[in-house]
Amino acid sequence: MYKAILIDDEKWSLQGLMSVFPWEEMDFKVMAQFTNSREALDMIAHQNPEVIITDVRMPDISGLELIKRTRDMKKKSEFVIVSGYDDFKYAQQALQLGAFDYKLKPIEPDDARMLLQNLKRHIDEKRISDDIDLFEALLNPTNTPYKLFSENGFVVFDDTWLVITVRGKEPILRLSIDALLKGRGINHLALWVGIDKVIVICN
């Protein structure tokens, strides 16, 4: 499940975003909707939404400033700017700040579906790259594994370890691994080193 939040100072725009995107069908969950960008920033600071869809011009913190502040917090969320302003300057600035896309209102249903498909593909590729980097860092004898675990939110419970390699004929869903092991109370860190290969470190 990919977590998303929506930000627009107009409630009708939020309603439009909720209705035009096939969220659940594409395995996305909208965690929250905000008309106040400062409140949204507070949630971003404490949560890790994969996707943030925001208007560009808002009275408190603009969409562009929101990207800057989120990046300053070292968050890896993907931004999509949805704006009623067909202004190349805004689009250019958004893309320079690392926004995934810049869309004009109103978004057509086919475009909304394609956007979510592209976001899923991009997020999955980025996750695999990050997981490979962490796996290689863990194999490096000059690094301290416990420090790497801590930096990646993994809590070590004891000194007993089991490392499992899972290989599938089809892409392996992240939720399937987590559901299988969390449901059995197994403390684990799953690292995707390919769409069909997972290294699971159990502690």
C-alpha positions as CSV (number, residue, x, y, z in Angstrom):
1,M,0.0,0.0,0.0
2,Y,1.4,3.4,-1.0
3,K,0.5,6.3,1.4
4,A,-0.6,9.6,0.0
5,I,-1.7,13.0,1.3
6,L,-3.6,15.7,-0.6
7,I,-3.1,19.5,-0.1
8,D,-5.2,22.2,-1.6
9,D,-6.7,25.3,0.0
10,E,-10.0,24.7,-1.9
11,K,-12.1,21.9,-0.6
12,W,-13.8,21.3,-3.9
13,S,-10.3,20.6,-5.4
14,L,-9.6,18.0,-2.8
15,Q,-13.0,16.4,-3.5
16,G,-12.0,16.3,-7.2
17,L,-8.7,14.7,-6.5
18,M,-10.3,12.0,-4.3
19,S,-12.8,11.2,-7.0
20,V,-10.7,11.3,-10.2
21,F,-7.8,9.0,-9.0
22,P,-8.5,5.2,-8.7
23,W,-6.7,5.2,-5.3
24,E,-7.7,1.8,-3.9
25,E,-7.6,0.0,-7.2
26,M,-4.0,1.1,-7.7
27,D,-3.0,0.1,-4.2
28,F,-2.8,3.7,-2.8
29,K,-4.3,4.9,0.5
30,V,-5.0,8.6,1.1
31,M,-3.9,9.2,4.7
32,A,-5.2,12.7,5.0
33,Q,-6.5,15.8,3.1
34,F,-5.4,19.3,4.1
35,T,-6.6,22.8,3.2
36,N,-3.8,24.2,5.4
37,S,-0.3,23.5,4.1
38,R,1.3,24.2,7.5
39,E,-0.7,21.5,9.1
40,A,0.2,19.2,6.2
41,L,3.9,19.9,6.8
42,D,3.5,18.9,10.4
43,M,2.1,15.6,9.4
44,I,4.8,15.1,6.8
45,A,7.4,15.7,9.5
46,H,6.0,12.8,11.6
47,Q,4.9,10.4,8.9
48,N,6.5,9.1,5.7
49,P,3.9,9.4,2.9
50,E,5.2,8.1,-0.4
51,V,3.2,10.6,-2.4
52,I,2.2,14.2,-1.7
53,I,-0.2,15.9,-4.2
54,T,-0.4,19.6,-3.7
55,D,-1.5,22.8,-5.2
56,V,1.2,25.3,-6.1
57,R,-0.3,28.6,-4.9
58,M,-1.6,28.6,-1.3
59,P,-1.9,31.4,1.3
60,D,0.4,30.0,3.9
61,I,3.1,27.7,2.5
62,S,3.2,27.4,-1.3
63,G,3.6,24.0,-3.0
64,L,7.2,24.9,-4.0
65,E,8.1,25.9,-0.5
66,L,6.5,22.7,0.8
67,I,8.9,20.7,-1.4
68,K,11.9,22.6,-0.2
69,R,11.0,22.1,3.5
70,T,10.2,18.5,3.0
71,R,13.6,17.9,1.4
72,D,15.3,19.8,4.2
73,M,13.7,17.2,6.6
74,K,15.4,14.5,4.4
75,K,12.0,13.0,3.5
76,K,11.9,11.0,0.3
77,S,8.2,11.7,-0.6
78,E,7.4,12.1,-4.3
79,F,5.6,15.4,-5.1
80,V,3.0,16.0,-7.7
81,I,2.0,19.6,-8.3
82,V,-1.6,20.0,-9.4
83,S,-2.3,23.6,-10.4
84,G,-4.8,25.8,-12.2
85,Y,-2.0,28.0,-13.4
86,D,-0.5,27.2,-16.8
87,D,2.7,28.9,-16.0
88,F,5.9,27.4,-17.3
89,K,7.9,29.2,-14.5
90,Y,6.0,27.2,-11.8
91,A,6.4,23.9,-13.6
92,Q,10.1,24.6,-14.2
93,Q,10.7,25.5,-10.5
94,A,8.8,22.4,-9.3
95,L,10.8,20.0,-11.5
96,Q,14.1,21.7,-10.5
97,L,13.1,21.0,-6.9
98,G,12.6,17.3,-7.7
99,A,8.8,17.1,-8.2
100,F,7.7,14.0,-10.0
101,D,5.2,15.8,-12.2
102,Y,3.3,19.0,-12.7
103,K,-0.4,18.6,-13.8
104,L,-3.0,21.2,-14.7
105,K,-6.5,21.2,-13.3
106,P,-8.8,19.5,-14.0
107,I,-7.1,16.1,-14.4
108,E,-8.7,13.6,-16.8
109,P,-9.4,10.1,-15.4
110,D,-7.1,8.4,-17.9
111,D,-4.3,10.9,-17.0
112,A,-4.9,10.2,-13.3
113,R,-4.6,6.5,-13.7
114,M,-1.4,6.8,-15.8
115,L,0.1,9.1,-13.2
116,L,-0.5,6.5,-10.4
117,Q,1.0,3.8,-12.6
118,N,4.1,5.8,-13.2
119,L,4.4,6.8,-9.5
120,K,4.2,3.1,-8.5
121,R,6.8,2.1,-10.9
122,H,9.1,5.0,-9.9
123,I,8.7,4.4,-6.1
124,D,9.3,0.6,-6.5
125,E,12.5,1.2,-8.5
126,K,13.7,3.7,-6.0
127,R,13.0,1.4,-3.1
128,I,14.9,-1.4,-4.7
129,S,17.9,0.9,-5.3
130,D,17.8,2.0,-1.6
131,D,17.5,-1.6,-0.4
132,I,20.4,-2.7,-2.5
133,D,22.5,0.2,-1.1
134,L,21.6,-0.9,2.5
135,F,22.3,-4.5,1.8
136,E,25.7,-3.7,0.3
137,A,26.5,-1.4,3.3
138,L,25.6,-4.3,5.7
139,L,28.0,-6.5,3.8
140,N,30.8,-4.0,4.1
141,P,33.0,-5.0,7.1
142,T,34.0,-1.4,7.8
143,N,30.4,-0.5,8.7
144,T,28.6,-1.1,12.0
145,P,25.5,-3.2,11.3
146,Y,23.6,-2.1,14.4
147,K,24.1,1.6,13.5
148,L,22.8,0.9,10.0
149,F,19.8,-0.9,11.4
150,S,19.0,1.9,13.7
151,E,19.3,4.5,11.0
152,N,16.8,2.6,9.0
153,G,14.2,2.2,11.7
154,F,14.9,-1.5,12.5
155,V,15.0,-2.4,16.2
156,V,17.3,-5.2,17.2
157,F,15.7,-7.5,19.9
158,D,18.4,-10.1,20.5
159,D,21.5,-11.8,19.1
160,T,19.8,-14.6,17.2
161,W,19.7,-14.0,13.4
162,L,18.3,-15.8,10.4
163,V,18.8,-14.6,6.8
164,I,16.4,-15.9,4.1
165,T,16.5,-15.3,0.4
166,V,13.1,-15.4,-1.3
167,R,12.9,-15.8,-5.0
168,G,9.6,-15.6,-7.0
169,K,8.6,-16.4,-10.6
170,E,6.5,-13.2,-10.4
171,P,7.2,-9.8,-8.7
172,I,7.0,-10.1,-4.9
173,L,4.7,-7.7,-3.2
174,R,6.0,-6.0,-0.1
175,L,2.8,-6.4,1.7
176,S,2.9,-10.2,1.3
177,I,6.3,-10.5,3.1
178,D,5.3,-8.2,5.9
179,A,1.9,-9.8,6.4
180,L,3.5,-13.3,6.5
181,L,6.1,-12.4,9.1
182,K,4.5,-9.7,11.1
183,G,1.5,-12.0,11.5
184,R,3.7,-14.5,13.2
185,G,5.4,-12.0,15.4
186,I,8.8,-12.2,13.6
187,N,11.0,-9.2,13.8
188,H,12.4,-8.7,10.3
189,L,13.9,-6.3,7.8
190,A,13.0,-7.1,4.2
191,L,15.4,-5.8,1.5
192,W,14.3,-6.0,-2.2
193,V,17.3,-6.6,-4.4
194,G,15.1,-7.1,-7.4
195,I,11.4,-7.1,-8.2
196,D,11.4,-10.9,-7.7
197,K,14.1,-11.4,-5.1
198,V,14.0,-10.4,-1.4
199,I,16.7,-10.8,1.3
200,V,14.8,-11.1,4.7
201,I,16.9,-10.5,7.8
202,C,15.1,-12.0,10.8
203,N,16.1,-11.2,14.4
